[in-house]
Amino acid sequence: FEEVLQGFPPRGEHGRPWLLGISACPAPSCSELHGAYQRYNALVRELEQVESRFRYLDCWEVFREPEAKAFIEDGQHLSVVGYAFWEEQVKALLRRGPQEPAVES
């Protein structure tokens, strides 16, 4: 990660962060991997605490809810609804200042 960061300027235009990490999604078809996904998400979330140029977007809880209809029938790929939510969250994060939380409820 440190090597990747060295290739980026300290801040983007308007002081916004340059890097965005998005959580692994809890795809129903990969339920046996959910524990590993949550460990990965925790590690990526920690980067936000130590690197000012990094923001983490956690979609796990919303995508986990069945009524969210975030996945298509195969249980692995995001649906139109899932992608629309994802897009909304990324846009909201980019509009906010760099010191504000990455997740909107």
Order of alpha helices (4+ residues) and beta strands (2+ residues): alpha-beta-alpha-beta-alpha-alpha
